[in-house]
Amino acid sequence: MTPTEARRLALSSPDADVRRKNAERVGAQIPAKERKPLRNGTGKQIAVSAGEPSGVQSITFEFPLPPTGCSPNNSGGSSHWRVKEGARAEYRAECLALLPRPVPVLFQRAVISVEFWLGPAVGRYHPRDSANGISAIKALCDAIVEAGYLIDDAAKYLTWGETKLIRSKARACVAVTLKREEAER
């Protein structure tokens, strides 16, 4: 499956509620006078800022758990780079489709905190420790940068905050919170 096909699938999938919630979170954090209607990949309007949202201090998104192919360890019996790269490309396209776009760069520097809700999700990676979880969501971070929420995911612009692994019987997702980090003086 190509990244374009994955994006189309994500736009037409049951994840529409997740896309709607993410768009509402972005819109709720931005003052009404700075909101402008924009169009996502399906042509529907979403409320996202097109100006400088100086008042935004943090924003939280929910994404599905990464596929098992994104595991930094040998997953599914195959650790060939091509298998892993295909899984990463699909996950990046899936996450990008769930982000409201286009937006200006919201954060010059940010702290990222991640919660892995490890509920039932067939074909999805359930990390056993936070280091493996962080490695598995590299494609998600790339999607956040590509959507315009951050300048880059390099250490100069992004600091890793708390990472939690939460066992759940009902919820299976990755909750990502970006918080504004003031520049050092």
Secondary structure, 3 states (H helix, E strand, C coil): CCHHHHHHHHHHCCCHHHHHHHHHHHHHHCCHHHEEEEECCCCCEEEEECCCCCCCCEEEEEECCCEHHHCCCCECCECCHHHHHHHHHHHHHHHHHHCCCCCCCCECCEEEEEEEEECCCCCECCCCCHHHHHHHCHHHHHHHHHHCCECCCCCCCEEEEEEEEEECCCCCEEEEEEEECCCCC
